[in-house]
Amino acid sequence: MSTWITVEDIVPKLAAHQPELATMLVQQHQYPFDFMFLSPEGKLVRRLTSFQDLRGAHPDVGHPRREGHQDHVDVFLSTVAECFGAN
């Protein structure tokens, strides 16, 4: 399953129903954005961040393109395959 939530919404909205998950997401969040891969039990499996893993971002995203880095789609899909197996 894939979903999204802004950091600003985690505490007021998610914490009311899933306080442990909300706490973990806030603690693990890294600016400017994350993709967090969670197990079915809600445990963090892996995280992708824009500055560390998705480095060739478009300049409008907030940092210049860096040559020699993998395409974001390839990074994302290889991470999914690594964490959860390829289908």
C-alpha positions as CSV (number, residue, x, y, z in Angstrom):
1,M,0.0,0.0,0.0
2,S,1.2,3.5,-0.7
3,T,0.0,6.6,1.0
4,W,1.3,10.0,2.0
5,I,1.0,12.5,4.9
6,T,2.6,15.8,5.5
7,V,4.8,16.2,8.6
8,E,2.5,18.9,9.8
9,D,-0.5,16.4,9.8
10,I,1.3,13.5,11.5
11,V,0.8,14.7,15.1
12,P,-2.7,16.2,15.0
13,K,-4.3,13.6,12.7
14,L,-2.3,10.3,12.9
15,A,-1.2,10.5,16.6
16,A,-4.9,10.4,17.7
17,H,-5.2,6.9,16.2
18,Q,-1.7,5.5,15.9
19,P,0.5,7.3,18.5
20,E,3.5,4.9,18.1
21,L,3.5,5.1,14.3
22,A,3.2,8.9,14.5
23,T,6.1,9.2,16.9
24,M,8.3,7.0,14.7
25,L,7.5,8.9,11.6
26,V,8.2,12.3,13.2
27,Q,11.5,10.9,14.7
28,Q,12.6,9.4,11.3
29,H,11.5,12.3,9.1
30,Q,14.3,14.1,7.3
31,Y,13.8,17.4,5.4
32,P,12.9,18.1,2.7
33,F,11.0,14.8,2.1
34,D,11.2,11.1,2.7
35,F,9.8,7.9,1.2
36,M,9.5,5.6,4.2
37,F,9.0,1.9,3.5
38,L,7.3,0.2,6.4
39,S,6.6,-3.4,7.2
40,P,3.0,-4.6,7.6
41,E,3.5,-4.2,11.4
42,G,4.5,-0.5,10.9
43,K,8.2,-0.9,11.5
44,L,10.6,1.2,9.4
45,V,12.3,-1.0,6.8
46,R,14.1,1.7,4.7
47,R,13.9,5.4,4.0
48,L,14.8,7.3,0.8
49,T,15.6,11.0,1.2
50,S,15.9,13.7,-1.5
51,F,19.4,14.8,-0.5
52,Q,20.9,11.4,0.1
53,D,19.2,9.0,-2.3
54,L,17.4,11.0,-4.9
55,R,20.2,13.3,-5.7
56,G,19.5,14.3,-9.3
57,A,16.4,16.3,-8.6
58,H,15.1,19.0,-10.9
59,P,16.3,22.5,-9.8
60,D,12.7,23.5,-9.0
61,V,12.8,20.8,-6.2
62,G,15.5,22.7,-4.3
63,H,18.9,21.5,-5.3
64,P,20.8,21.3,-8.6
65,R,21.0,18.2,-10.8
66,R,24.0,16.1,-10.0
67,E,25.3,14.2,-13.0
68,G,26.2,10.5,-12.6
69,H,23.3,9.6,-10.3
70,Q,20.5,7.1,-10.9
71,D,17.1,8.2,-12.2
72,H,14.7,8.6,-9.3
73,V,12.3,5.9,-10.7
74,D,15.2,3.4,-10.8
75,V,16.2,4.2,-7.2
76,F,12.6,3.9,-6.0
77,L,11.9,0.7,-7.8
78,S,15.2,-1.0,-6.9
79,T,14.5,0.0,-3.2
80,V,11.0,-1.6,-3.4
81,A,12.5,-4.8,-4.9
82,E,15.3,-4.9,-2.3
83,C,13.0,-4.4,0.6
84,F,9.9,-6.4,-0.5
85,G,11.0,-8.6,-3.4
86,A,10.6,-8.1,-7.1
87,N,7.3,-9.2,-8.7
